[in-house]
Amino acid sequence: MQRLSEIPPERGAMLQSSVIWLRAHLLRRWHAERRATLPLDVIEPVQVVAGLAAAVLLLIWSLPLIVRTLAP
């Protein structure tokens, strides 16, 4: 609502109540969407690090087999 109050009236005319309601509804919806996607935004870097760690562990685990296979 604070952002809505900062919007200047267009050409000095008062905004209709339906426009004010629509803007408030959109702000409420955007806030709810941000709040709902916050856990996904937080966990995404954790997933990347976990995937890289798993790849490194698999490489280390399979390294002896790779060396034996490539050795004459």
C-alpha positions as CSV (number, residue, x, y, z in Angstrom):
1,M,0.0,0.0,0.0
2,Q,2.9,2.3,0.6
3,R,4.0,1.9,-3.0
4,L,0.5,2.5,-4.1
5,S,0.4,5.8,-2.2
6,E,3.5,6.9,-3.9
7,I,2.0,6.7,-7.3
8,P,1.0,10.2,-8.4
9,P,-2.6,10.7,-9.6
10,E,-2.9,11.0,-13.3
11,R,-3.5,14.6,-14.4
12,G,-4.9,15.6,-11.0
13,A,-7.9,13.2,-11.3
14,M,-8.8,10.9,-8.5
15,L,-8.3,7.2,-9.2
16,Q,-11.4,5.1,-9.2
17,S,-11.8,2.7,-6.4
18,S,-11.7,-0.2,-8.8
19,V,-8.2,0.8,-10.0
20,I,-7.0,1.2,-6.4
21,W,-8.5,-2.2,-5.5
22,L,-6.9,-3.8,-8.6
23,R,-3.5,-2.3,-7.8
24,A,-3.7,-3.5,-4.1
25,H,-4.8,-6.9,-5.3
26,L,-1.8,-7.2,-7.6
27,L,0.6,-6.0,-4.9
28,R,-0.8,-8.6,-2.6
29,R,-0.5,-11.3,-5.2
30,W,3.1,-10.4,-6.1
31,H,4.0,-10.5,-2.4
32,A,2.4,-13.9,-2.1
33,E,4.3,-15.2,-5.1
34,R,7.6,-13.9,-3.8
35,R,6.9,-15.5,-0.4
36,A,6.0,-18.8,-2.1
37,T,9.1,-19.0,-4.3
38,L,11.5,-17.9,-1.6
39,P,12.3,-21.5,-0.5
40,L,13.0,-22.5,-4.1
41,D,15.3,-19.5,-4.5
42,V,17.2,-20.4,-1.4
43,I,17.6,-24.1,-2.1
44,E,18.7,-23.7,-5.7
45,P,22.4,-22.9,-4.9
46,V,22.3,-25.8,-2.4
47,Q,21.2,-28.2,-5.2
48,V,24.1,-27.0,-7.4
49,V,26.7,-27.5,-4.7
50,A,25.2,-31.0,-3.8
51,G,25.3,-32.0,-7.5
52,L,28.9,-30.9,-7.9
53,A,29.9,-32.7,-4.7
54,A,28.3,-35.9,-5.9
55,A,30.0,-35.6,-9.2
56,V,33.4,-35.1,-7.5
57,L,32.8,-38.1,-5.1
58,L,31.8,-40.3,-8.0
59,L,34.9,-39.3,-9.9
60,I,37.1,-40.0,-6.9
61,W,35.3,-43.4,-6.3
62,S,35.8,-44.5,-9.9
63,L,39.3,-43.1,-10.4
64,P,41.1,-46.4,-9.5
65,L,39.0,-48.3,-12.0
66,I,39.8,-45.7,-14.7
67,V,43.5,-45.8,-13.9
68,R,43.5,-49.7,-14.1
69,T,41.6,-49.6,-17.4
70,L,44.0,-47.1,-19.0
71,A,47.2,-48.7,-17.7
72,P,48.8,-51.2,-20.0
